[in-house]
Amino acid sequence: MEKLNSAQIEERLKKLEGWEYNNDAIETSFEFKNFKEAFTVMTRIAFECEAQNHHPDWSNVYNSLQIRLNTHDAGGVTDKDFALAKSIENIIVSE
Ligand SMILES: C[C@H](O)[C@H](O)[C@H]1CNC2=NC(N)=NC(=O)C2=N1
């Protein structure tokens, strides 16, 4: 998978609300009502990651979730990251 340049990344980010490009990754964060809700969403995201064989760098503290996506193999952001970001958005809105 080919690494995208910053113009391509910014173009794709226009379709993703709340995500930004930082340090060779696309990033976002979410706040939930409590830990249980955060972890429920994380579990759903985890299954989607397995299906796509693409995995986030993420961290959770109580009700907050920070997600960072990049493609280690390509050393930057690729369309795999945007595919997973879109899936994450779909999971969030379906909650
Ligand atoms: C061997 C396996 O396909 C690779 O390690 C996959 C797994 N998940 C991955 N996830 C992410 N975010 N980047 C990768 O380059 C990547 N590579």
PDBQT file of the ligand as one rigid body, heavy atoms in Angstrom, charges set to zero:
ROOT
HETATM    1  C1  LIG A 101       1.681  -8.965   9.237  1.00  0.00    +0.000 C 
HETATM    2  C2  LIG A 101       0.513  -8.027   9.295  1.00  0.00    +0.000 C 
HETATM    3  O1  LIG A 101      -0.239  -8.115   8.141  1.00  0.00    +0.000 OA
HETATM    4  C3  LIG A 101       0.979  -6.608   9.430  1.00  0.00    +0.000 C 
HETATM    5  O2  LIG A 101       1.823  -6.490  10.549  1.00  0.00    +0.000 OA
HETATM    6  C4  LIG A 101      -0.154  -5.612   9.519  1.00  0.00    +0.000 C 
HETATM    7  C5  LIG A 101      -1.035  -5.781  10.731  1.00  0.00    +0.000 C 
HETATM    8  N1  LIG A 101      -1.659  -4.554  11.190  1.00  0.00    +0.000 N 
HETATM    9  C6  LIG A 101      -1.163  -3.352  10.853  1.00  0.00    +0.000 A 
HETATM   10  N2  LIG A 101      -1.675  -2.241  11.370  1.00  0.00    +0.000 NA
HETATM   11  C7  LIG A 101      -1.192  -1.055  11.079  1.00  0.00    +0.000 A 
HETATM   12  N3  LIG A 101      -1.749   0.030  11.614  1.00  0.00    +0.000 N 
HETATM   13  N4  LIG A 101      -0.141  -0.909  10.247  1.00  0.00    +0.000 NA
HETATM   14  C8  LIG A 101       0.435  -1.963   9.654  1.00  0.00    +0.000 A 
HETATM   15  O3  LIG A 101       1.382  -1.782   8.883  1.00  0.00    +0.000 OA
HETATM   16  C9  LIG A 101      -0.081  -3.242   9.948  1.00  0.00    +0.000 A 
HETATM   17  N5  LIG A 101       0.428  -4.313   9.404  1.00  0.00    +0.000 NA
ENDROOT
TORSDOF 0
